[in-house]
Amino acid sequence: MDELKIYTYIAVFGSFAIYFGIAWWARAGSTSDFYVAGGGVTPMQNGMAIGADWMSAASFISMAGMISFLGYGGSVFLMGWTGGYVLLAMLLAPYMRKHGKFTVPEFIYDRYYSKTARIVAVVCLIIASLTYIIGQMKGVGVAFSRFLEVDYDLGLYIGMFVVWVYAVLGGMKGITYTQIAQYCVLIFAYTIPAVFISLQLTGNPIPQLGLGSTLADGSGVYLLDKLDMVVTDLGFKEYTTDNMGGTVNMFAYTLSLMIGTAGLPHVIMRFFTVPSVKAARQSAGYALVFIALLYTVAPAVGAMARLNLMNTIEPVAGQNLEYAERPQWFKDWENTGLLQYEEKNGDGKIQYTADKETNEMIKVDRDIMVLANPAIANLPNWVIALVAAGGLAAALSTAAGLLLAISSSISHDLMKGILTPDLTEKNELMAGRIVMTISVLVAGWLGLNPPGFAAGTVALAFGLAASSIFPALMMGIFAKKMSGKAAVAGMISGIGVTMLYVFQHKGIMFIPGTSFLGDMGPNWFFGISPNAFGSVGAVVNFAVAFTVLKFTGPAPAHIQQLVENFRTPHGGVSAAHDH
């Protein structure tokens, strides 16, 4: 067995052993433990858990890969996802924590005094969460298939088993403490290679500063200027220009990601695990710091990975690498099918250009950039193994949070809340674990058979949350007269118009004019891509809700008083979880 494989087994299975140990130590003994970790998590612990919950496979594996290929346009992910946390911390989390219930649909039920509203919220939550979980499962499969050299399907089965053990056993309590460990693994796995590579390329050990520094070769050329020269010589757009389809699409995309973040149920649930409103605000502050440690490094990782890739394939201007002399990392990723070369001109050299007719790199999956980056830069094997463990930690932590959101919405909101209200706590806990098991199986099946509309992205999940859940929560807190009928009409309209637009365009697109299933660009509504359409869906949601409100009349007086109560700043500790 080679050295890299030994290091990888130690890093991956060593981290799994830690997760299992924590899950057993923090196993849930009550519904309060299972849903909200007993409400006793400290703000700093919760901030780390939120960081792990948030930094999914999309953040760890895909985001820097997208920035590698989108350049400046990829900043929508950084601005949207982090901006969403500011919205969540200021506008939603403290008020929902003060109300003190377990789940988002439960808050919507109380606020809108309607079982229909609760059911619609559950449906919206499940649609958004399942769409999001497909990306996590793909991340698990990609990481396992490359680093453990097993089949993608087998890698996915291993990942499903790991999540099942600590999510079903521990519930929110086990997931919280496991996510703290996963945060530590993934942040070291992300930043250590970035420090090495920044030192190599620019002589600066701080990647955030290295991105704006001159190259270490003494040429005096700035790293980003060099990258612009390299990519434009090969016919690609300048790295530092907008390639997201113009200002309107970039604004809509950023807004969709922001309000989608603030409306994602598995993230909001984390704020129910702390003991007070003050702690909820502090959690959000800690989370932003912990997330920033990774998110501010991502642009440097993306740019440096792209430059290293280009320099490997064309080490000297105009002279391409001989395919027969391709490095080992190239062969390893070819074996996964995520990197593909096709000889076109018979010279035996690798031509990588923007021209489809002459380009021989027919597939460079964006998801490989972060995972392949340490090997491209010839970093030590232990660093490559650490990245494998980090990628898996990121995917598994978010998958666990999503599965808990799905299972609690079914066992707590549908079963206990509507179908079988006399369910005992013991049976509700059992139901939660059974539903979690079924959810793991469904998520695994979706990972093995990802539907076309969700291929390659989790941005759709944010669009669905943005168009359905976020407006309902905002109106629930800040429009005290908003009625149940109006909110239901808004949610259905918002998610309906968003899904209709996505399905009409038969694919999810990151770059205007391109799609997984054909060119649909010219038919975009005001130039807004399907991935960015959640912001339009949110506007539809608000407009429909306020229009219906005019015709159906305001919420009853006691509901308006309820809103006043959880909006008043005094009374930091709520009577949470006394069901």
N, C-alpha and C positions, 0 to 999 in steps of 0.2 A: 504494500500500500504506500502511495507516494506521500510526501510531507504535507502537501496542501490538503489532501483528503483527511489525514490524521487531525490536523488543526481544525478542519471544518466539522468533523464528527465531535471533537471536544467542545467547540464553541456552540454548535447547534444543540446537541443532546445534553450538554451541561446546562444550557439555559432552560431547556425543557424540564430537566430535573428540578431546577429552582421553581419553575412555574407550578409543577405538580405538588411540590412540598408546600408552597404558599397556599395553594388551593385546599389542601388537606387541613392545614393549620387554621385557615379562615373560612372553613365550610359554614354554609348558612344553616341556622337552626330555626329560623322563623321567617315569615313573609317579609317582615321589616328588614332582616338581614339580606334576604334574597333580592328584594327590589331596590332598597336604598342603603344597604350596608349598615343598618341600624341607626342611620342619621348621625353617626359619631366620627366621621372622617375629618381630620384637621384640614384647614385651608391649603397648607403646603402640600400635604399628601394628595389632596384632591386636585391641586394644580398639576402635579406630576401625572396623575391618572388621566386627567383631561388631555394633557399633552400626548400621552400614549394613545388614548382613544382617538384623538384628532389626527395624529401623524400616522395615517394609514399607509397601506401599500401605495396609494396614490401620491401621498406626500413623500414617502421615503424612496420609492422606486421610480414612480412615473413623473413627478413634478420636475425634477432636474433634467430628466430625459426630454420632457416637453420644452423646457427652457433651452436645452441644447439645440433643438431644431427650430423653435419659434423665435429664439432670441428675445429681443425687447418685448415682443407681444406676449411672451410667457409670463410677464409680470402681472397679468390679470389674476393669475392663481395666487400669487403672493399677496396682492392688495385685497383681493376678494375674500380669501380665507381668513386672513388675519383681521381685516376690517370687520368681518362678521362677528368675531369675538368681542370687539369693542361694542357693537350693537347689542349683543347678547348680555354683556356685563352691565350695560347701562339701562337698557330698555326692558329686558325680559326676566333674567335670572332672579334678581332680588324680589320682584313682586310675586313670581311663581313660587319661590322658596317660602315667602311669607304665608302664602295660601296653604302650603304644607301638605301636598298630596304626593302620591307615588309616581304618577305617569302624566304625560301630556294629554291624552284623551280624557283622563279623569278631571284635569283642570278645565278642559273644554266642556265637559258634562256639567260640572258645578256652575261654571260661568254662564253657559247658554241654556241651563235648565232643560236639556233635551237629550234623550237617548239617541235620537237620530244624529245629532251633532257628534255624539261620542262615537257612534258606529262609523260615520263619515271620516272622523279623525283617525280611527283605527285603520280604515282602508287606505287613507292617504299615507299614514305612517308605514304600513306594510309595503306599499308600492315603492315608496322612496327608499326604505331600508333594504329591500331585496335587490333593487337596482344597484344600490351602493355596494352591497356585499359581493356582487359578481366580481367587481374589481379586486376585492381583497382575496377572493379565492383564486383568481388568475395570478395574483402576486405570489401566493403560497406555492402554486404549481410551478411557476417560472423559477422561483428561487430553489425549490427542491430538485427540479429536473436538472438544473445546471450544477449545483454544488454537491448534491449527494449522488449525482449521476444515476438517477432513477427515472422511470417513465413519468411524464407530467401527471397522468391519472393517479399513479401510486403516490406521488408527492402530495397530491390533493387529499387523498384518503388519510395520509399521515397527519396532515394539517387539521382535517375534520376531527380526527380522534383527539388530538391535543386540545383543541378548543372545547370539544364536548366534555372532556374530563374536568377542566377547571371552571368552565361556565356552568355546567349542570350541577357540579358538586358545590361550588361556592356562591353561585348567584352574584349579585352586585358586590357582596363582601369579598368573595374570592377574586372576582374580576378586578376590583379596585386595587388590592394589594399586589396582584399579579401584574397589573398595568404599571405600577410604580417600578417594579423590577424591569419590565419591558422598556419603560422610558429610559432607564439607565443604560440598558443594552443598546437601544437604537441610537441614542444621542452620541455615545462613544463611537459606535460603528459608523456614524455619518461624518463626525467631525475629524476623527483621527486621520482617515485617508485624505480628507480635504486639506489638512495641515501639511501632510507629506507632499502632496501634489503642488500646493501653493509655494512651498519652499523650493521644490524642483524647478518650477516655471519662472518664479519671480524673485525668489530669495526672501520672500516675506512669509512668516509662519502663520499670519492671520488671514484666512481665505477672503474675508470680507474686504480687507485692504489690498490683498493680492490681485483681486479682480480689477482694481483701478491702477495697478502698478506697472512699471516697465519690466520687460523680460530680463531674466537673469543672464542672458547670453552676451550682455554688454552692448547690444545694438541700440539701446535707448528707445526702442519701439514699445509702445504700450500694448499690453496683452490684448485688449479689445480691438485696437487698431490692427494688430497682426491677424486676429481672427476674422475681422472684416475683409482684409486682403485675401486671406486664404479662401474663404467661402465665395467671394465675388469672382475670383479667378476661375472657379469651377462652375460659375453660372448661377449660384444661389443668391438669394437676396442678402443685402447687408445684414449682419447679425444685430446691429444696434438700431434698426428701423422697425416701424410698426408693420407687422405682417398678419394682423388679426382682422383685416377687412374694414379698416377705417375707424374713425372716432366713435360713431354711433354704436357699432357692434362691440367695440372694446368697452364702452361705458355700460352697455346693457349686460355684457358678460360679467364685468366686475360686480355690478349691482346684483345680478342673479346669484353669484357665488356668495356675496356678503349676506343677503337676506336668507339665502338657502342655509348658510352656516348657522344663522341665528334661529332657524326653524327646524334643525335636525333633531329629532326626538332623542336619539342616543346620547347626544351632547348635553341637551337640556336636563336629562335625567341625572347627570352627574351632580348638578347643583342641588338636588334633593337629598344628597348624602351627607351634607354638612349640618351642624346643629343650629345655625342662625342665619338671618339675612345678612348680617355683617360678614359672616364667614363665606357666604355665597359670593359677595363682592370681592373679598380677598382672594378667593379661589380663582376668579376670573383674572385678577391681576397676576397671580403666580403663573397661571396657565399661559398668559401672553408672554411672560419672560421665558418660560421653558420652551414654548413654541418658537419664539424668536431665535433661540440658540440654533435651531435647525433651519428655519426659514430664511434667515439672513445669510446662511452659508450656501443655500441652494443655487442662487445665481452664479456663484463662483464655481460650484461643482459642475453645473451645466455648461458654462463657457469653457472651463478647462478640459472637461471630458470631450467636447466637440473639437477643440484644438488638438488634443492628443490623438483623437481618432483620425483627423485629417492628416496630421504629421506622420502617422504610422503608414497610412495608405499612399501618401505622396511625401516621402521624407525630404526630397529635394524638389524645388519648383520645376514642374514639367517632367519629372522622372517618377514613374509609378512603381509601387512594390510588385515584385514577381509573385504570382499566386503560389508557386511552389515553395516560396520562402516565407509564406505568411506565418506570423507568430502563433504560439500555442493557444493563446486566449482566443484568437480568431477561429481556430479549429474547434475549440471547446464550445463556442457559441453557435458555430455551424451545426454541431451535433444536436443542438436543441431546436433547430429550425427557425430561430429568431434572427439569424444572420444568414443571408443567402447571396452567393456570387454566381454569375452566369457569364461564361466567356462569349464575347460578341465579335471581337475583331481579330482573334487568333494570335495575338502577340504574347499571351501568357501573363500579361500584367493587369493589375486591378485598376480599372478606370472608374472613378467615382465622381460623377458630374450631375448637374441639374437637368441635363438633356436625357429624356427617357430613351431615346434611340441609341445613345452611346453608353449610358450608365450601366455598369456591370454589377454594381452593388444593388441588386434588385429588391433586397429587404434588409433594412436596418431597423429593427424594432426599437422604439424609443425606450421601452421598459428595460433594455439591457444596459443603458448608459451608466447608471449609478453602480450596478452590480459588476460591470466589466471594467469600470474606470480604474480601480487599483491594479488590475492585471495589465491593462494597457500601459499604465505608468510604471510597470515593473516594481511594484511595491512588494514588501515581504509577504510570505504566504499567510502569516498570522493575521495580517491586516485584511487580506482577501476573505479569510474565514470569518473574521469579525463582521464584515459587511453582510455575509450570508446570514449570520445570526440576527443582525439588525433588521434586515429586510423581512425575515420571518416574524420577528417580534412586532414590527409595525403592522403587518397584515393580520396577525393573530389577535393583537390587542383590539383593533377596530372591529374585526369580525365578531369578537366576543361581546363588545358593547352593542353592536347592531342586533345580534341574536337575542340579547337580553331585552332590548327595546321591543322586538317583535313578540317574544314569548310573554312579556308582562302585559302587552296590549291585548293579547288574546286571553291569557289566564285571568288577569286582574280586571280588565275593562269589559271584555265580551262575556266571559263566563261568570265571574263574581259580580260584576257590575250590572249585567243585563239578563243573561240566560239562567243562572243558578245563584241568586243573591244569598241563599242560605248556606253556601259552601263554607265548610269549616276551614280554619287557618291551615291545619295539617293537609287537608285535601287540596286547598289552593296551592300550597307549596309543591305538592306532588304534581298537580296539573301544570304548574309552571315548568317543572323539570321535564315532564312528558312533551309539552309544547316546544321546549328548548331543543329536545332531541329531534323532534320532527323538523324544526327549523334548520338544524345542522344538516340534516339529510337533504332538505330542499335546496339549501345554499350550496351544498356539494354538487348536487345535480346541475344547478345553474352554472357552477364553475366548470363542470365537464361539458355542458351544452349551452354556452352563453348565447342568448338570443341576439339576433343581428342588430336590433335597435340600441343595444347597450354595449356593442363591441368597442373595446379600447378606451372606455371613459367612465368616470363616475360623476362627471359634471351634470348628467341628466338627473341624478338623485337630488342634487342641489336645486335644480330648476323645479323639480316636483315639490320639494319642501318649501321653496320660495313662493310658489304659486298657490299653495294650499294651507300649510300649517302656520307659516309666519304671519300672514295677514290676520288670520283668526285669533292668534295670540295678541297681536298688537291692538286690534280692535277690542278684544276682551279686556285689556288693561286700560287703554286710553280713550275708549269710546263707551262710556258707561251705559248709554242708552241702546247700544247695539243689541238686537234681539237674536234669539236662537234661529228663527226661520231665515233671517237675513244672513247670518253667519254660514248656515248650511248652504244656502244658494251661492254665496261667495266662494266657499271651498270647492264645491262641485264645478262651478264655472271656471275657476282658476286652474285647477288641475286638469279639467276637461280640455280647455283650449290649448294648454301646454302639450298634453299628450297627443292631441289631434295634429298640432303643428309638427311635432317630432315624427309621428307615424306617416304624415303626409310626405315628409321629405325622406322617409325610408332609411334613415341612417343618422348617425351622430357625426358632426363634422367639427374639426378644430380649425381648419383653414378654409376660407371662402373659396368656393368653386371645386372643392374636393370632398369626397364622401366615401364611406366604406362600400356603399352600394350605388355608385354612379354620381354624376355631376348634377347637383340640384341648386348650385349657388344662385343663378339668375332669378330664381323664384322666391328668394327670401323676402320676408315682410320688412320693408324699410332697411334691408341689408342686415337684418338681425339673424344670426345663425341659430339653429335649433338648441344648441347648448346654452345659448344666452337668452332663450325665450322665457325662462322662468320669471324674469323681471316684468315682461309684458303680461304674463299670467297673473302676477301679483296685482298689477294695476287693474286687470279685469276683475279679480277677486274683490278688491276694495270698491270698485265702481258698482258692481252688481249688488254687493252687500248694502251699501248706502242707498241705492235705488230701491231695493226691496224694503228697507227699513222705513222709507217714506210712506209705503203703502200698507205695511203691517203693524206699524206702531212700535213704541219703544219697549225695552225690557221692563219687567215689573219693578216696583219700588224696592222690594227686598234684595233683588239682584243688583240694582244700582247701589244700594247700601253695602253689599258684599264687596263691590269694586272699590268703593270709597275706603273700606276697611283695609284691604291689602295694598292700597296705594298710599296710605298714611305712613310717614317714615318712622314713627315711634313704635315700640313693641318689637324689638329686634328678634327675640326668640319666639317662634310661633309654636302653636300647639300641634306640631307636625306629627303625622303618623298615628294620632289617636283615633284609629277607626274603631 
